[in-house]
Each structure stands twice: as structure tokens, then as C-alpha cells.
Amino acid sequence: MLTKRKKENVIKDVKRHDSDTGSPEVQVSILTKQIDELSKHLKKHGKDFHSRRGLLQMVADRRKHLKYLERKDAKAYAALIKKLGIKK
């Protein structure tokens, strides 16, 4: 789970304007950070199948947001992929 401070730092890096919390870039970056943290948890607790299901849902949700962003703004998509280090 992301703390409020970690979430604010993630948002600060990719926001479009001062009060931006819902743009696809912000949502993808938050999901990416959550996925990273949950992946670390699952490496330690391999039999936690409920968390694994949540991880798969987050990955699917991130994929949907990325697909939308690629369709709407290819330049922003490419910049976000490069900034977050996500492999396609």
C-alpha cells in the first residue's frame, strides 16, 4: 500500500497541472508504483493468492489506461513509458 507521501511524490513527477490527480499519466504512474510494491510483497510471501489476484487486476487496469493513452496521445504515451521504464 502506498503512503500518502509516496503517492504525492509519484503524482508530482507526472501531473499535467497543479491539481491533476486523474489524468491517465497520473493513474498509470500510481498503478506502476503499487504494482512494484505488491511484487516485492509477493516475492516474500509466495502463497498469498489474494494479493496475487489484486496484482493481476492492477496490471490489467494499467494496461487499459496505457492503451487509452496511446490511442489519444502517442507522444505522451511514449514519454510516460520511457519515464516509468515500462516494457511493452
NORVEN-V985087 format. One record per residue. N is the residue number from 0. RES is the residue in three letters. BURIAL is I if it has 16 or more other C-alpha atoms within 10 Angstrom, else O. Layout:
N|RES|BURIAL ; N|RES|BURIAL
//
This chain:
0|MET|O ; 1|LEU|O ; 2|THR|O ; 3|LYS|O ; 4|ARG|O ; 5|LYS|O ; 6|LYS|I ; 7|GLU|O ; 8|ASN|O ; 9|VAL|I ; 10|ILE|I ; 11|LYS|I ; 12|ASP|O ; 13|VAL|I ; 14|LYS|I ; 15|ARG|O ; 16|HIS|O ; 17|ASP|O ; 18|SER|O ; 19|ASP|O ; 20|THR|I ; 21|GLY|O ; 22|SER|O ; 23|PRO|I ; 24|GLU|I ; 25|VAL|I ; 26|GLN|I ; 27|VAL|I ; 28|SER|I ; 29|ILE|I ; 30|LEU|I ; 31|THR|I ; 32|LYS|I ; 33|GLN|I ; 34|ILE|I ; 35|ASP|O ; 36|GLU|O ; 37|LEU|I ; 38|SER|I ; 39|LYS|O ; 40|HIS|O ; 41|LEU|O ; 42|LYS|O ; 43|LYS|O ; 44|HIS|O ; 45|GLY|O ; 46|LYS|O ; 47|ASP|O ; 48|PHE|O ; 49|HIS|O ; 50|SER|I ; 51|ARG|I ; 52|ARG|O ; 53|GLY|O ; 54|LEU|I ; 55|LEU|O ; 56|GLN|O ; 57|MET|I ; 58|VAL|I ; 59|ALA|O ; 60|ASP|O ; 61|ARG|I ; 62|ARG|O ; 63|LYS|O ; 64|HIS|I ; 65|LEU|I ; 66|LYS|O ; 67|TYR|O ; 68|LEU|I ; 69|GLU|O ; 70|ARG|O ; 71|LYS|O ; 72|ASP|O ; 73|ALA|O ; 74|LYS|O ; 75|ALA|O ; 76|TYR|I ; 77|ALA|O ; 78|ALA|O ; 79|LEU|I ; 80|ILE|I ; 81|LYS|O ; 82|LYS|O ; 83|LEU|O ; 84|GLY|O ; 85|ILE|O ; 86|LYS|O ; 87|LYS|O
//
